[in-house]
Amino acid sequence: RGRSGRSGPRPTRRPVTMTRSLAVRLASILALPLALAACTDVQQLPPADTVAADAADSVAADVAADTAAADIAADAADTAPPADVALGDPDVLVGSFLVRLVPPVGGVAGSTAVIGKVYDGPTPSPLGYERVQSDGACEVLVPVVPFCADGCSGGAICVVGDTCAAYPTAQDVGAVTVSGVENAAGDTSFTMNAIAKTYQPTGGSLPYPAFAEGDTLGVASSGGAFTPFAITAKGVAQLVLDDVTLVLERDTDLAVGWVAGNEPSAVIDVRLDISHHGGTKGVLTCRTADSGALTIPGQLVTALLDLGYAGLPTIVVTRHTTGSALVEAGRVDLDVSSQIEVGVEIPGLVSCTDTSQCPDGATCQDDLTCQ
């Protein structure tokens, strides 16, 4: 893929041992000239120097893959917490490192976004959600607004359970090394330092795509507020939705299609929030395998429509893989994703951003509908 190796000094590593499969492959490549000499129609085969060059490139790629895997394994070993460190609850998310493919749009070049932040506790939400209906991989949720009779002070907010929760504080977890992601200089390993407790690459935007589907991507911290940690996840392919208009109709199944991926660990998340611009009244979410097709049952479509909708409704489809590690405060995730948001149609709904887009006699309302 034309990417250079890991840049900067690295701790001394044990030499990578050639795997059995790589040894067998190398032996077969070395024997290839003998096989070519035995062929009676060698003019139909590529020139021997081309075959040798391709073979060398193939072996080099395998060696590079083995080396990358060894480096990631070494990072994980280096960042194993001491036995006397009490790690946090795996159900409490305290930080995330996001790697997202941002495709080209309207003449704007694509890029790969990387950003991370780790806190000393979970981030509270002013809304909770309650399931009201489900079918297969999908469910309809309605928002639950908590109420704290005495209010909350000191910057805390009221959360589910009608209790007050304070916002956490972002932490510096030391230098964070990103591996498997190509930066603007062409290196597939680079280091990020916290700026205002946020981790992002320096030196310009990252290429698009900065990794291939199935590549092993990693983040490893050197340690700071928490013990060092290392996380890996697999690269995903850019999500491509089928070019069809999605129409939400009562008692009618909604078929969502996309080009299926080849990474086994990837999942597809779907989110329909059709009342967003009028105040969320409910959402429909699904999680399914990356098979290329999902059918949302008509009864769930009806349940969502019955909750109400506003102008410019959309569907968000995300392909992603996730890895995680524990620190003292809880769980830190590495999420690798490709996301697409497109509009959906609802019969009878005319959306708008100003009255000029509405039929004669109608005006554009605050919820972006023409009435």
Disulfide bonds with the S-S distance in Angstrom:
Cys138-Cys286 2.05
Cys148-Cys158 2.07
Cys152-Cys164 2.05
Cys352-Cys364 2.10
Cys358-Cys370 2.02
